[in-house]
Amino acid sequence: MGTRRIMPGARDISRLPEGADSDEWKGFLTMRNRSGLTWFVMLVVLALVAAACGGDGDDGAVVNIFGAPTGIEATGMQQVIDDEINSVKDYTATYEGSDSFEEQIKIRVEGGNPPDIAFYPQPGSVVEQAEAGNIVALEDLGYSRADLEATFGTYLLSLGEVDGKYYGLPTNVNLKSTVWYPEPAFTDAGYVPPTTWDELVALSDKMVADGNTPWCIGTGSDANTGWPATDWMEDIMLRTAGSDAYDRWVTNDLKFSSPEVTRAAELLGDIAFADGYVLGGSENIPDIDFRDAPDPMFQDPPACYMHRQASFITTFFDAADGRTLEPLVDYNVFAFPDIDPGVKGALGGGSMGAVFNDTEEVRDFLKAYTEADVQCAQGAIEGVGRISPNLGVGADCYSNTILATMAGSINDALNTGGFRFDASDLMPSSVGSGTFWTAMNDYMRGGPDALAQALADVDASWPSGG
């Protein structure tokens, strides 16, 4: 347990230790101006009060959690932790979020000041920390592999597996194969959600012909700028090269300069570089913060009509008039469309808890945090699109129909083997959260002529032996 404070108020008679006679103690305390015994008496009082309070858990231990979510999502996470865990435990768990998590967690670990638990969005980083001996295996924390697999399935756990042990505890998942649009403007304009890539391009062309801008795209993210463009690439890779090639790409068996990856990038370019397709133009895509990118959809009339982003983006939806936007009323969503016949997949992401400090409180917190009741409470946070990786969390836990449907889609994809985690998050961090992001920024700013060099740069950056 943590260090306990000596309670203040030693002169407060109501706080005197059990069995002490108040008149007698008052007499002793008035001696402070009469005798050199004053400080001795005060020390005795403090010692007795501390002894009387020794078992009350005052201040207790603290469990520190560090992760990427900030703003309303971070506030909601802490509220659930306070309500469901801190209120019934003799420790206090505190969550801290950072918009530059990937950069800051490296600084903290390398500086010898890691959090107790880190919620990593990148399983590849969990593997790196495990291989470096910095984090504790789930089995060594007392988890049963069979129980873990029954709770989360094998795919997500396998992403953080090293030498036959699991190191990443799934704490959150999201669905990335989604395109959002504004209601009722989209429907009133006669636009219909496409189911194929050709239909998506045709719809974009129709919007341009109507004098509208089809797409809002922004990949700015502080020190992490570029990652939303990698998500586009990954969705396209799954629907063109297929899941086997996708897995080979993650491990560098399939190079960035390969025909498969090059084609995926070129299809992204067909959207990003087409005349009139993107609000602000492609060269400004890296300068538009991903959190702000969808907001023009909710102007009157909309400044754009489609935005591809993961299920969590609703956390950042803002109406021009300050209203709280409602699902199915103000916005709706369709699945990222198929591209090549018979090639399907569901792209997602999420976070994994990695333990740097093995304590009784840390073990207890992680167990409580990933149980169905606490995960269900997180799904119900209004305005926050958190989906649980716990297979026991039902559709009725989620705050709206869209989120519940997405949660069901993730579970179905996990059960059928069709789910793939964000590729950049699985790659070595120097690539996945480094050169891959940078290459996408170079491509967006430089246009089609910049592609070959950008992909070659990523290949050249891959760690030796990887």
Buried (B, 14 or more C-beta within 10 A) or exposed (E): EBEBEEBEEBEEEEBBBEEEEEEEBEEBBEEEEEEEEBEEBBEBBBEBBBEBBEEEBEBBBEBBBBBBBBEBBBBBBBBBBBEBBBEEBBBBBBBBBBBBBBBBBBEBBEEEEBBBBBBBBBBBBBBBBBEEEBBBBBBEBEBEBEEBBEBBBEBBBEBBBBEEBBBBBBBBBBBBBBBBBBBEBBEEBEBEBBEBBEBBBEBBBBBBEEEBBBBBBBBBBEEBBBBBBBBBBBBBBBBBBBBEBBBBBBEBEBBBBBEBBBBBBEBBBBBBBBEBBBBBEBBBBBBBBBBEBBBBBBBEEBBBBBBBBBBBBBBBBBBEEEEEBEBEEBBBBBBBBBBEEEBBBBBBBBBBBBBBBBBEBBBBBBBBBBBBEBBBBBBBBEBBBBBBBBBBBBBEBBBBEBBBBBBBBBBEBBEEEBBBBBBBBBBBBBBBBBBBBBBBBBBBBBBBEBBEEBBBBBBEBBEEEE
